[in-house]
Amino acid sequence: MKLYRFLTGPDDASFCHKVTTALNKGWSLSGSPSYGFNAATGQMQCGQAVVKDVEGKDYHPDMKLSEQ
């Protein structure tokens, strides 16, 4: 099965660590990162799509994707 996640966070080191953790768990970058202003918090926000192929499992909407 192929899994998809969209990681988001503030434009700081925590976002980079989130993406780095996903990459080290076998996820791959998918497409370009996004960057936008969050007027509610007054911060810039980052986003990055990641995908992962997992053999021997079937997708189910209740699965926690970050644990795959």
Phi and psi in degrees as a GROMACS rama.xvg file:
@    title "Ramachandran Plot"
@    xaxis  label "Phi"
@    yaxis  label "Psi"
@TYPE xy
-107.556  129.641  LYS-2
-107.961  151.714  LEU-3
-132.541  136.741  TYR-4
-137.153  150.397  ARG-5
-119.52  108.588  PHE-6
-85.8993  137.277  LEU-7
-135.69  160.064  THR-8
172.365  173.268  GLY-9
-67.3226  156.928  PRO-10
-77.0388  76.847  ASP-11
-151.301  -175.233  ASP-12
-61.1224  -28.0358  ALA-13
-62.7319  -36.0545  SER-14
-66.88  -43.9619  PHE-15
-60.8463  -39.3794  CYS-16
-65.7126  -37.7337  HIS-17
-61.7889  -45.9673  LYS-18
-66.9193  -43.0016  VAL-19
-61.5337  -40.7668  THR-20
-60.7776  -45.7636  THR-21
-61.3174  -44.1869  ALA-22
-60.944  -39.3006  LEU-23
-75.3614  -11.254  ASN-24
-99.4646  13.996  LYS-25
96.9654  -0.618348  GLY-26
-77.0512  154.199  TRP-27
-122.715  147.068  SER-28
-63.7534  144.094  LEU-29
-133.302  108.438  SER-30
79.6529  -176.362  GLY-31
-85.157  153.739  SER-32
-70.3673  160.075  PRO-33
-117.047  159.288  SER-34
-150.83  127.877  TYR-35
-156.264  164.55  GLY-36
-92.8212  129.555  PHE-37
-97.9625  103.534  ASN-38
-64.3883  -29.0921  ALA-39
-67.0616  -35.4077  ALA-40
-104.986  -13.3192  THR-41
73.2356  18.6491  GLY-42
-117.945  154.698  GLN-43
-78.7886  140.888  MET-44
-118.576  144.98  GLN-45
-113.191  154.567  CYS-46
-145.703  146.032  GLY-47
-150.121  126.364  GLN-48
-81.3015  141.552  ALA-49
-134.291  149.859  VAL-50
-131.882  158.21  VAL-51
-152.566  135.089  LYS-52
-92.2289  130.017  ASP-53
-124.639  119.572  VAL-54
-85.8342  147.695  GLU-55
77.4267  10.6233  GLY-56
-131.01  153.123  LYS-57
-108.981  143.284  ASP-58
-68.9766  141.78  TYR-59
-142.652  135.129  HIS-60
-58.2001  -20.3523  PRO-61
-85.2169  -8.69127  ASP-62
-69.9456  146.443  MET-63
-88.8672  106.925  LYS-64
-62.7002  -33.8005  LEU-65
-66.2002  -16.1431  SER-66
-96.2869  1.502  GLU-67
